[in-house]
Amino acid sequence: MNNYETVFILTPVLSDAQMKEAVDKFKNILTEQGAEIVNEENWGLRKLAYPIDKKTTGFYYFLEFKADPSVIEKLEINYRRDERVIRFLTVKQDKFALEYAEKRRNNKGGKKNEAPAPVKEKVAEKVELVEKED
């Protein structure tokens, strides 16, 4: 089994229930084919870099999973057939991407909850100017 990550963008006109239904559909396709979902993230509504089908925003969803290569073909066919999906990308992870993903998952909750470090204010020192008499 190989490690993969996929990001798909859903059309912005969907309600929360419709979005959840679409995500569940793709997760079920993966699990029915024997894939193991490692991580999932809802990135929410984001602005697109350029308009796609006259839409400037979309709901981004990220899935990280372990699966056989044959599963990817079935998943991408379903992405293409579903009119709610406006873009998708599936990538096989190499060992460096796996290490990075593991670090990102472990640090996800820790860094966001910490208070930012206090910033030291620079205080301007008072400087006296002495005029020189000639």
N, C-alpha and C positions, 0 to 999 in steps of 0.2 A: 504494500500500500504506500502511496506517495502522499506527501503533504501539499495541499492546495489552499489558496485563498481566492475568494471571489467577492467582487463588489458589484452590486447592481443598483441602478437608479430607477425609481418608480415615478410615474407621472404625478405632478403636484396636486391634481384635482381629487385625489383619493381621500376618503375619510380615514380615521384611525382604524376602524374595523376592517375596511377594505385593504388597507396597507398590511395589517396583521394577517389577514387571510392570504394575501399574496406571499408574504414571507413564510408563513406556515406551509404553503404549497411547495415552495422550493426546499424547505427543510425536510419535508416528508419525502420528496423525491430522493434526496440524498440518503436519508435513513433507510428507505425501502430498498435501495441499491446496495446497502451494507456499508455506507460511509459513516464515519464517526465525527460528529461536530465537536471541534475543540474549543472554539471561541466564536462568539457572535456579538456584534456591536451595531446599534442603531445610531447612525450619525445624524439623523434628522433631516430637516429641510435645509438645503444649501443652494446657493446661487451657482448656476452652471457657468463654466468658462465662456461658453458661446451658446446661442440659442439652438435647441434641438426640437424640431417639430413645432416651432413657434412658442416654445416653453423656455423660460429663463431660470426656473428653479426645479428641484426634484428631491425626492426622499432617497437618501443614500443608506444602503444597508450592507454590512460587511460580514462575511462568514469565513471561518478558517476551519478546515476539515481534512481528514485522512480518508482517501478513497483509491479505488483502482482507476486506471486511466479510462476505462470504458464508461464510467459514471459521468465523466466530464462531458462527453458527447451528448448523453441523454439530458443532462442538466442544461446545456447550452441550446439544445433543440427546444426545450420548454421555455427558455428565456425568449427565443426568437418568436415563438408562437403566442406568447402572452402579450397582449396589447398594452398592459399596464407598465411593462418594462421599456424604458426608452434607451438605456445603454447598459452594458455589462462587460466585465472583464474577469477572466479566470486565469490565475498564474500558478505554476508549479513552484514551490518554494525550494531553494537550495539550502545548504547547511548554514550559510550566513544569515539568510532570511529567517530560518527557524530560530537561531540564537537571538536575533533582534526581536522577533515576535514574542519569544518567551520573556525577554527583559521588559518589553512593553506591557505584557499582561501582568507581570509581577509588580510593576511600578504604577499601574493604572490608578489604583485607589490611594496609594501613599502620598504622592507628590501633590495632588490636587487639594487634599484636605489640610495640608500644612499651611501655616501662616507665612506670608512672604517675609524674608529677612528684613529687619529694619535698615533703612537707608541712613547713613550718616550724613548730616547736613554740613556742608562746608560753610564755615563762618569766615567772613572776610575780616582780615586783621586791619586795624586802623593804622594807616601809614601817614606820617606827617611829612609834608613837603617843606623843605627849607629853601628859601630863596637865597641865592648867593649874591652878595653885594660886590660890585667891582670897584 
